[in-house]
């Protein structure tokens, strides 16, 4: 598995992934060409503090990994801090597997585990990685648990999809001791 920064040429594929029913269920993101360009264009141009990364398996794009220092996004920091301890420099992840035929094969937990290992090198000051997941998304929180995360908190956060209850689980993994 590998990843690279999202590029303008990836936006049509990202729109396709966001259109896929299982992704749309949890990401609830507009998937028109214009919406994807609007919402991901700043990342493509390097104007965002976080990273949008195309995940590839054996050279084939299969999904998206978002990674950022939580404090770089004040709204995210406020939501996390309302229900969980957020150490200075903590990083958050979000992810999707866009190809439906690849789901249910353990790739989600593998993606998460490899993203965490990469995070320790890419963010040397990060003491922990946190992920907030809507409680109803059992597949996502199970993948986090398989990747070594532990549930550290739960509480209300704004869901991506308004049909979901606000209950979220916050998962955490700490940087290994050297």
PASEBA-1860 file (N, C-alpha, C; in nm, 3 decimals):
! residues 178
1> XXXXXXXX> 0.085/-0.117/0.000/0.000/0.000/0.000/0.090/0.124/0.000 ~ 0.047/0.224/-0.074/0.123/0.349/-0.080/0.023/0.463/-0.095 ~ 0.069/0.584/-0.070/-0.014/0.702/-0.093/0.070/0.816/-0.143 ~ -0.003/0.908/-0.206/0.059/1.027/-0.262/-0.044/1.139/-0.253 ~ 0.001/1.264/-0.261/-0.094/1.375/-0.254/-0.199/1.369/-0.365 ~ -0.320/1.404/-0.330/-0.429/1.416/-0.425/-0.392/1.522/-0.528 ~ -0.415/1.492/-0.655/-0.384/1.584/-0.764/-0.513/1.618/-0.839 ~ -0.509/1.724/-0.916/-0.627/1.767/-0.992/-0.681/1.653/-1.079
9> XXXXXXXX> -0.594/1.575/-1.136/-0.636/1.465/-1.221/-0.708/1.353/-1.146 ~ -0.697/1.352/-1.013/-0.764/1.250/-0.931/-0.908/1.287/-0.897 ~ -0.946/1.412/-0.918/-1.077/1.458/-0.872/-1.193/1.383/-0.936 ~ -1.189/1.348/-1.066/-1.299/1.267/-1.120/-1.312/1.130/-1.053 ~ -1.199/1.067/-1.023/-1.203/0.938/-0.953/-1.257/0.956/-0.812 ~ -1.216/1.062/-0.744/-1.267/1.089/-0.610/-1.419/1.111/-0.615 ~ -1.466/1.183/-0.714/-1.611/1.203/-0.730/-1.682/1.070/-0.748 ~ -1.621/0.981/-0.824/-1.679/0.847/-0.844/-1.686/0.772/-0.711
17> XXXXXXXX> -1.578/0.779/-0.634/-1.577/0.711/-0.504/-1.685/0.768/-0.413 ~ -1.697/0.901/-0.409/-1.796/0.965/-0.322/-1.939/0.933/-0.364 ~ -1.957/0.896/-0.489/-2.087/0.858/-0.543/-2.124/0.714/-0.504 ~ -2.024/0.632/-0.477/-2.045/0.491/-0.446/-2.133/0.481/-0.320 ~ -2.240/0.399/-0.320/-2.338/0.402/-0.211/-2.283/0.385/-0.070 ~ -2.190/0.294/-0.048/-2.138/0.274/0.087/-2.053/0.393/0.133 ~ -1.978/0.452/0.041/-1.901/0.572/0.075/-1.999/0.687/0.100 ~ -2.095/0.704/0.011/-2.192/0.813/0.025/-2.267/0.803/0.158
25> XXXXXXXX> -2.294/0.682/0.202/-2.366/0.663/0.329/-2.292/0.729/0.445 ~ -2.162/0.713/0.450/-2.086/0.762/0.566/-2.022/0.897/0.542 ~ -1.983/0.927/0.419/-1.920/1.056/0.392/-2.022/1.163/0.359 ~ -2.135/1.126/0.301/-2.243/1.220/0.271/-2.189/1.350/0.211 ~ -2.112/1.336/0.106/-2.045/1.449/0.043/-2.102/1.470/-0.096 ~ -2.121/1.594/-0.133/-2.161/1.622/-0.271/-2.056/1.561/-0.364 ~ -2.101/1.503/-0.473/-2.006/1.435/-0.561/-2.007/1.485/-0.704 ~ -2.070/1.599/-0.726/-2.062/1.658/-0.860/-1.917/1.705/-0.883
33> XXXXXXXX> -1.882/1.718/-1.009/-1.748/1.766/-1.044/-1.719/1.900/-0.977 ~ -1.817/1.989/-0.980/-1.799/2.122/-0.922/-1.778/2.114/-0.770 ~ -1.857/2.031/-0.704/-1.847/2.019/-0.558/-1.712/1.960/-0.516 ~ -1.667/1.860/-0.588/-1.539/1.797/-0.554/-1.426/1.895/-0.580 ~ -1.432/1.968/-0.689/-1.330/2.070/-0.716/-1.332/2.178/-0.608 ~ -1.452/2.221/-0.568/-1.466/2.324/-0.465/-1.408/2.276/-0.332 ~ -1.442/2.155/-0.293/-1.406/2.109/-0.159/-1.267/2.049/-0.148 ~ -1.211/2.003/-0.257/-1.078/1.942/-0.252/-0.973/2.023/-0.328
41> XXXXXXXX> -1.016/2.127/-0.398/-0.923/2.208/-0.477/-0.814/2.273/-0.394 ~ -0.849/2.324/-0.277/-0.748/2.389/-0.192/-0.639/2.290/-0.151 ~ -0.679/2.167/-0.125/-0.580/2.064/-0.090/-0.489/2.035/-0.209 ~ -0.548/2.021/-0.326/-0.470/1.996/-0.448/-0.369/2.108/-0.471 ~ -0.409/2.231/-0.442/-0.321/2.348/-0.463/-0.223/2.369/-0.347 ~ -0.230/2.287/-0.244/-0.140/2.301/-0.130/-0.178/2.413/-0.036 ~ -0.306/2.452/-0.037/-0.352/2.563/0.047/-0.416/2.519/0.177 ~ -0.417/2.391/0.203/-0.475/2.335/0.326/-0.362/2.289/0.418
49> XXXXXXXX> -0.381/2.302/0.550/-0.278/2.250/0.640/-0.276/2.097/0.646 ~ -0.390/2.034/0.616/-0.398/1.888/0.619/-0.362/1.828/0.485 ~ -0.362/1.696/0.483/-0.327/1.622/0.363/-0.447/1.541/0.314 ~ -0.469/1.542/0.185/-0.560/1.450/0.117/-0.470/1.362/0.031 ~ -0.472/1.232/0.058/-0.379/1.141/-0.006/-0.454/1.030/-0.078 ~ -0.415/1.002/-0.201/-0.471/0.890/-0.276/-0.397/0.764/-0.232 ~ -0.476/0.665/-0.190/-0.421/0.538/-0.144/-0.420/0.441/-0.263 ~ -0.307/0.375/-0.284/-0.295/0.278/-0.392/-0.256/0.142/-0.336
57> XXXXXXXX> -0.305/0.041/-0.401/-0.270/-0.097/-0.369/-0.213/-0.157/-0.496 ~ -0.089/-0.201/-0.490/-0.022/-0.256/-0.608/-0.030/-0.160/-0.727 ~ -0.016/-0.030/-0.697/-0.015/0.072/-0.801/-0.151/0.119/-0.849 ~ -0.259/0.061/-0.796/-0.395/0.096/-0.838/-0.462/0.180/-0.731 ~ -0.513/0.300/-0.764/-0.581/0.383/-0.664/-0.706/0.312/-0.612 ~ -0.717/0.306/-0.478/-0.831/0.237/-0.417/-0.907/0.321/-0.316 ~ -0.849/0.433/-0.273/-0.917/0.511/-0.170/-0.848/0.641/-0.137 ~ -0.898/0.702/-0.031/-0.851/0.833/0.013/-0.817/0.827/0.161
65> XXXXXXXX> -0.707/0.890/0.197/-0.666/0.907/0.336/-0.654/1.056/0.360 ~ -0.722/1.105/0.463/-0.706/1.244/0.507/-0.631/1.241/0.639 ~ -0.533/1.331/0.651/-0.451/1.335/0.772/-0.417/1.479/0.804 ~ -0.435/1.517/0.931/-0.404/1.654/0.970/-0.380/1.663/1.119 ~ -0.308/1.766/1.158/-0.293/1.799/1.299/-0.428/1.857/1.342 ~ -0.485/1.801/1.446/-0.620/1.841/1.488/-0.628/1.990/1.516 ~ -0.528/2.045/1.581/-0.530/2.188/1.618/-0.528/2.281/1.497 ~ -0.490/2.230/1.380/-0.492/2.312/1.259/-0.633/2.341/1.210
73> XXXXXXXX> -0.730/2.271/1.266/-0.871/2.289/1.231/-0.948/2.316/1.360 ~ -0.964/2.444/1.396/-1.025/2.479/1.526/-1.161/2.416/1.552 ~ -1.245/2.401/1.451/-1.376/2.338/1.473/-1.360/2.191/1.511 ~ -1.267/2.121/1.444/-1.241/1.981/1.479/-1.186/1.971/1.621 ~ -1.093/2.060/1.653/-1.035/2.059/1.788/-1.143/2.079/1.893 ~ -1.232/2.173/1.872/-1.339/2.198/1.969/-1.429/2.076/1.986 ~ -1.463/2.010/1.874/-1.549/1.892/1.884/-1.479/1.778/1.958 ~ -1.354/1.751/1.922/-1.279/1.646/1.991/-1.266/1.680/2.140
81> XXXXXXXX> -1.223/1.803/2.169/-1.194/1.842/2.307/-1.318/1.842/2.396 ~ -1.435/1.853/2.337/-1.559/1.851/2.417/-1.583/1.713/2.478 ~ -1.524/1.608/2.419/-1.550/1.473/2.472/-1.425/1.392/2.501 ~ -1.307/1.441/2.462/-1.185/1.361/2.477/-1.065/1.450/2.504 ~ -0.964/1.391/2.563/-0.836/1.459/2.582/-0.765/1.463/2.446 ~ -0.724/1.582/2.404/-0.655/1.598/2.277/-0.515/1.653/2.307 ~ -0.415/1.566/2.305/-0.280/1.616/2.333/-0.230/1.711/2.224 ~ -0.148/1.808/2.264/-0.089/1.901/2.167/-0.018/1.822/2.058
89> XXXXXXXX> -0.044/1.857/1.934/0.021/1.792/1.821/-0.047/1.665/1.773 ~ -0.156/1.624/1.836/-0.225/1.502/1.794/-0.274/1.516/1.650 ~ -0.274/1.406/1.579/-0.313/1.399/1.439/-0.445/1.322/1.429 ~ -0.530/1.365/1.336/-0.654/1.292/1.309/-0.647/1.231/1.170 ~ -0.718/1.121/1.153/-0.727/1.053/1.024/-0.873/1.040/0.983 ~ -0.895/1.035/0.854/-1.021/0.992/0.797/-0.983/0.915/0.672 ~ -1.070/0.826/0.627/-1.030/0.734/0.522/-1.154/0.679/0.453 ~ -1.132/0.631/0.334/-1.236/0.558/0.262/-1.170/0.463/0.164
97> XXXXXXXX> -1.234/0.351/0.144/-1.198/0.257/0.037/-1.305/0.279/-0.069 ~ -1.266/0.333/-0.183/-1.362/0.371/-0.285/-1.412/0.257/-0.371 ~ -1.334/0.151/-0.381/-1.371/0.038/-0.465/-1.448/-0.064/-0.380 ~ -1.577/-0.076/-0.406/-1.663/-0.165/-0.327/-1.615/-0.309/-0.328 ~ -1.553/-0.353/-0.437/-1.509/-0.493/-0.445/-1.393/-0.523/-0.350 ~ -1.330/-0.419/-0.296/-1.216/-0.439/-0.206/-1.254/-0.430/-0.059 ~ -1.378/-0.398/-0.029/-1.419/-0.388/0.110/-1.444/-0.526/0.170 ~ -1.430/-0.536/0.302/-1.454/-0.663/0.369/-1.339/-0.760/0.357
105> XXXXXXXX> -1.221/-0.712/0.320/-1.103/-0.797/0.300/-0.989/-0.762/0.395 ~ -1.017/-0.674/0.491/-0.912/-0.634/0.584/-0.827/-0.518/0.537 ~ -0.858/-0.461/0.422/-0.777/-0.350/0.371/-0.794/-0.224/0.454 ~ -0.913/-0.203/0.511/-0.935/-0.085/0.593/-0.842/-0.083/0.713 ~ -0.836/-0.194/0.786/-0.748/-0.198/0.903/-0.601/-0.191/0.862 ~ -0.568/-0.251/0.748/-0.430/-0.242/0.698/-0.396/-0.097/0.662 ~ -0.488/-0.031/0.591/-0.468/0.110/0.555/-0.447/0.194/0.680 ~ -0.531/0.175/0.780/-0.521/0.254/0.903/-0.388/0.227/0.973
113> XXXXXXXX> -0.351/0.101/0.988/-0.224/0.067/1.056/-0.104/0.126/0.982 ~ -0.103/0.116/0.850/0.009/0.171/0.773/0.010/0.323/0.778 ~ -0.109/0.384/0.781/-0.117/0.531/0.792/-0.061/0.578/0.925 ~ -0.089/0.504/1.031/-0.036/0.540/1.162/0.116/0.530/1.162 ~ 0.170/0.422/1.108/0.316/0.408/1.103/0.379/0.523/1.024 ~ 0.318/0.559/0.914/0.367/0.671/0.833/0.356/0.803/0.909 ~ 0.251/0.817/0.989/0.229/0.940/1.064/0.342/0.966/1.163 ~ 0.392/0.862/1.226/0.500/0.883/1.323/0.621/0.946/1.255
121> XXXXXXXX> 0.650/0.909/1.131/0.762/0.969/1.058/0.727/1.107/1.003 ~ 0.607/1.121/0.948/0.567/1.248/0.884/0.539/1.358/0.985 ~ 0.499/1.321/1.106/0.463/1.417/1.211/0.541/1.381/1.337 ~ 0.671/1.412/1.341/0.755/1.367/1.452/0.713/1.421/1.588 ~ 0.636/1.529/1.594/0.591/1.583/1.722/0.456/1.525/1.766 ~ 0.393/1.444/1.683/0.261/1.390/1.716/0.272/1.283/1.825 ~ 0.206/1.305/1.939/0.210/1.205/2.045/0.105/1.096/2.028 ~ 0.002/1.124/1.945/-0.108/1.030/1.931/-0.182/1.057/1.801
129> XXXXXXXX> -0.255/0.956/1.756/-0.346/0.969/1.643/-0.485/0.941/1.696 ~ -0.579/1.029/1.663/-0.718/1.015/1.706/-0.808/1.004/1.583 ~ -0.913/0.928/1.598/-1.014/0.915/1.493/-1.151/0.918/1.560 ~ -1.237/1.005/1.511/-1.376/1.008/1.557/-1.460/0.938/1.450 ~ -1.543/0.846/1.494/-1.627/0.772/1.400/-1.769/0.765/1.456 ~ -1.866/0.790/1.369/-2.005/0.783/1.413/-2.030/0.640/1.464 ~ -2.098/0.630/1.578/-2.117/0.501/1.644/-2.184/0.398/1.554 ~ -2.269/0.442/1.464/-2.340/0.349/1.376/-2.250/0.284/1.272
137> XXXXXXXX> -2.131/0.339/1.249/-2.041/0.285/1.148/-1.951/0.177/1.208 ~ -2.013/0.063/1.236/-1.942/-0.046/1.302/-1.822/-0.096/1.222 ~ -1.833/-0.100/1.090/-1.721/-0.149/1.009/-1.599/-0.061/1.030 ~ -1.619/0.069/1.039/-1.507/0.160/1.058/-1.444/0.145/1.195 ~ -1.527/0.141/1.300/-1.463/0.130/1.432/-1.403/-0.008/1.456 ~ -1.456/-0.111/1.391/-1.392/-0.243/1.402/-1.256/-0.242/1.333 ~ -1.247/-0.174/1.218/-1.119/-0.163/1.149/-1.017/-0.090/1.235 ~ -1.062/0.015/1.304/-0.972/0.087/1.395/-0.922/-0.005/1.505
145> XXXXXXXX> -1.010/-0.083/1.564/-0.970/-0.175/1.671/-0.871/-0.279/1.620 ~ -0.895/-0.333/1.500/-0.803/-0.430/1.442/-0.667/-0.368/1.414 ~ -0.665/-0.236/1.388/-0.540/-0.165/1.360/-0.468/-0.121/1.487 ~ -0.523/-0.156/1.604/-0.455/-0.125/1.730/-0.505/-0.004/1.805 ~ -0.611/0.059/1.758/-0.668/0.173/1.830/-0.753/0.124/1.946 ~ -0.765/0.209/2.046/-0.856/0.180/2.158/-0.958/0.292/2.168 ~ -1.079/0.252/2.203/-1.184/0.352/2.222/-1.156/0.425/2.351 ~ -1.144/0.557/2.343/-1.109/0.635/2.462/-1.221/0.725/2.510
153> XXXXXXXX> -1.321/0.749/2.424/-1.429/0.839/2.464/-1.547/0.818/2.370 ~ -1.660/0.868/2.416/-1.777/0.872/2.329/-1.861/0.991/2.369 ~ -1.930/1.046/2.271/-2.014/1.161/2.298/-2.065/1.221/2.169 ~ -2.139/1.330/2.181/-2.199/1.390/2.061/-2.099/1.473/1.980 ~ -2.103/1.450/1.850/-2.028/1.529/1.753/-2.119/1.543/1.632 ~ -2.096/1.645/1.553/-2.178/1.666/1.435/-2.153/1.552/1.334 ~ -2.255/1.473/1.300/-2.232/1.364/1.204/-2.220/1.419/1.062 ~ -2.143/1.349/0.979/-2.134/1.386/0.837/-2.269/1.372/0.769
161> XXXXXXXX> -2.343/1.270/0.809/-2.473/1.245/0.749/-2.582/1.281/0.849 ~ -2.670/1.371/0.815/-2.773/1.415/0.911/-2.869/1.305/0.954 ~ -2.870/1.191/0.885/-2.957/1.081/0.929/-2.900/1.008/1.050 ~ -2.770/1.033/1.080/-2.705/0.964/1.192/-2.727/1.037/1.323 ~ -2.733/0.959/1.428/-2.733/1.011/1.564/-2.597/1.079/1.587 ~ -2.591/1.183/1.668/-2.462/1.250/1.692/-2.359/1.165/1.770 ~ -2.400/1.052/1.828/-2.306/0.972/1.908/-2.187/0.928/1.823 ~ -2.070/0.965/1.868/-1.944/0.925/1.804/-1.858/0.854/1.908
169> XXXXXXXX> -1.773/0.765/1.857/-1.667/0.704/1.937/-1.537/0.770/1.896 ~ -1.453/0.800/1.993/-1.321/0.854/1.963/-1.221/0.744/1.995 ~ -1.140/0.713/1.896/-1.036/0.611/1.909/-0.899/0.679/1.911 ~ -0.806/0.612/1.977/-0.673/0.671/1.993/-0.567/0.562/1.990 ~ -0.455/0.597/1.930/-0.334/0.516/1.941/-0.221/0.613/1.972 ~ -0.136/0.574/2.067/-0.024/0.658/2.108/0.103/0.618/2.038 ~ 0.190/0.718/2.021/0.322/0.693/1.962/0.394/0.589/2.049 ~ 0.452/0.488/1.986/0.525/0.388/2.065/0.647/0.450/2.134
177> XX> 0.677/0.398/2.252/0.796/0.442/2.323/0.919/0.393/2.245 ~ 1.020/0.477/2.244/1.142/0.444/2.169/1.232/0.358/2.253
END
